[in-house]
Amino acid sequence: AGTRLKIVEAMAFGRVVISSTIGAEGLLYKEGEHLLIADDSKHMAQLVIKVIEDSKFRNKIAINARKHVEVHYNCNHIAKELNDFYHQILRKTAS
């Protein structure tokens, strides 16, 4: 429950994240572009090996993850999202 701050922090530091679908629930991401999803131990192990052995793949995911966080999780973007949310609530209460 709650936010997935650890995942966002790791992505911001340019780290490859391998998570389950539930672990990444609520996050904006494209699987295989910003982070990797494995819902069973066999697939998790396969992804870990791929990340370790394939530096080109690892670097691509890490760079994409960092850029994604810079765009979608920066202070200005979060403030705009909150502002829009509050305006929606105010419009509903005014109706």
C-alpha positions as CSV (number, residue, x, y, z in Angstrom):
1,A,0.0,0.0,0.0
2,G,1.0,3.6,-0.4
3,T,3.4,5.1,-2.8
4,R,6.2,3.2,-4.6
5,L,8.8,5.8,-3.6
6,K,11.6,3.2,-3.5
7,I,11.1,2.3,-7.1
8,V,10.9,5.9,-8.2
9,E,14.1,6.7,-6.2
10,A,16.0,3.8,-7.8
11,M,14.9,4.9,-11.2
12,A,15.9,8.5,-10.5
13,F,19.4,7.2,-9.6
14,G,19.6,5.4,-13.0
15,R,19.2,1.9,-11.5
16,V,17.4,-0.9,-13.3
17,V,14.3,-1.9,-11.3
18,I,12.9,-5.4,-11.5
19,S,9.5,-5.6,-9.7
20,S,6.3,-7.5,-9.7
21,T,3.1,-6.1,-11.2
22,I,1.8,-5.5,-7.7
23,G,5.1,-3.8,-6.6
24,A,4.8,-1.3,-9.5
25,E,1.0,-0.8,-9.1
26,G,0.0,2.8,-9.5
27,L,3.2,3.9,-11.2
28,L,3.4,5.4,-14.7
29,Y,5.8,3.2,-16.7
30,K,6.2,1.1,-19.8
31,E,7.4,-2.4,-19.0
32,G,10.7,-3.2,-20.7
33,E,11.4,0.5,-21.3
34,H,11.4,2.1,-17.8
35,L,11.4,-0.9,-15.6
36,L,11.1,-4.7,-15.8
37,I,8.3,-6.8,-14.5
38,A,8.5,-10.4,-13.3
39,D,5.7,-12.1,-11.5
40,D,7.4,-15.4,-10.7
41,S,10.8,-16.4,-9.5
42,K,11.9,-18.0,-12.7
43,H,11.2,-14.9,-14.8
44,M,12.8,-12.7,-12.1
45,A,16.0,-14.8,-12.2
46,Q,16.0,-14.6,-16.0
47,L,15.7,-10.8,-15.9
48,V,18.4,-10.5,-13.3
49,I,20.8,-12.5,-15.4
50,K,19.9,-10.5,-18.5
51,V,20.5,-7.2,-16.7
52,I,23.9,-8.4,-15.3
53,E,25.1,-9.9,-18.6
54,D,23.7,-7.4,-21.2
55,S,25.3,-4.0,-20.5
56,K,23.6,-2.4,-23.5
57,F,20.2,-3.5,-22.3
58,R,20.9,-2.5,-18.7
59,N,22.1,1.0,-19.8
60,K,19.1,1.5,-22.0
61,I,16.6,0.7,-19.2
62,A,18.6,2.8,-16.7
63,I,18.7,5.9,-18.9
64,N,15.1,5.5,-19.9
65,A,14.1,5.2,-16.2
66,R,16.0,8.3,-15.2
67,K,14.5,10.4,-18.0
68,H,11.0,9.1,-17.2
69,V,11.4,10.1,-13.6
70,E,12.7,13.6,-14.5
71,V,9.7,14.2,-16.7
72,H,6.9,12.6,-14.7
73,Y,8.0,12.8,-11.1
74,N,9.5,16.3,-10.8
75,C,8.2,18.9,-8.4
76,N,6.5,21.0,-11.1
77,H,4.7,18.0,-12.6
78,I,3.5,16.8,-9.1
79,A,2.3,20.3,-8.2
80,K,0.3,20.5,-11.4
81,E,-1.2,17.1,-10.8
82,L,-2.2,18.1,-7.2
83,N,-3.6,21.5,-8.5
84,D,-5.7,19.7,-11.1
85,F,-7.0,17.2,-8.5
86,Y,-8.0,20.0,-6.1
87,H,-9.7,21.9,-8.9
88,Q,-11.7,18.8,-9.8
89,I,-12.8,18.4,-6.2
90,L,-13.8,22.1,-6.0
91,R,-15.8,21.8,-9.2
92,K,-17.7,18.8,-7.8
93,T,-18.5,20.5,-4.5
94,A,-19.7,23.6,-6.3
95,S,-22.1,21.6,-8.5
